[in-house]
């Protein structure tokens, strides 16, 4: 039995509607294109245009995956205003009004997920730089993940640019994947240095720049913006984070299948507590693992670059025959 879409934890996470409205307006220029973009989402278009509207992370990710399939992964470069300061809300206000650049970066590290709930951000500091290291908070198709990673850093650098006017070239955006064919467009869009085939996905800011005083420092505005971000972050935490964390654990597994005992230990729970909490959410470890394996198998089959043996090995099946049986169960006889 596969995890029902109604139990998808991404449907419990709020996401800003502004991005979705902008993308639909920019790319949904015909009824057919718009229908393709919203296919499989839970968008309520009437509610979407109301003041204060929100969408779910499920809708945000599904729409982005539809867009990547239709347009290609460079689509964020075709809607640059969607990642500008005007779209960042309280996050931009808190970054801009922070006392220093370093404290503005701390705001992004703590609350960046409020505007980009598909991201998990971890500040890291060494002798020479402060890095905002990023990884996916939920499962996203690889091409869409690259697109959204591009969009996220366009948003972050747009907030930093006014604070570091004339010195943004000292900041680096680093991506762990190879340089894409549209790299010249990326370099034109960024005011920072952009590097590929790096050890991690991150923004790196020299320590010397972190002490720079923000020209827009405003304690009153900063306090108000932080309060709004803290409220939004509490709402996100109140959603079913256990399911998201478990999905993330499962997504990182390669070749060795994650066991229920291992998952409980990683999550800091007893196995009995994990079973109980998953049951209360209407699912089970086996259902979630089956859904994860199905999604990864679907992506591998669509990409078509791996043999059945390689796919079976990557997904932790004992042999290609077991993998083929699972594919028949998931996708029907055409994929067995």
Secondary structure by P-SEA (a helix, b strand, c coil): ccccccccccccbbbbaaaaaaaaaaccccaaaaaaaaccccccccccccccccccaaaaaaaaaaaaaaccccccccccccccccccaaaaaaaaacccaaaaaaaaaaccccccccbbbbbbbccccccbbbbbcccccaaaaaaaaaaaaaaaaaaaccccccccccbbbbbccccccaaaaaaaaccccccccccccbbbbbccccccccccccaaaaaaaaaaaaaaaaaaaacaaaaaaaaaaaaacccccccaaaaaaaacccaaaaaaaaaaacccaaaaaaaaaaaaaaaaaaaccccaaaaaaaaccccaaaaaaaaaaccccccc
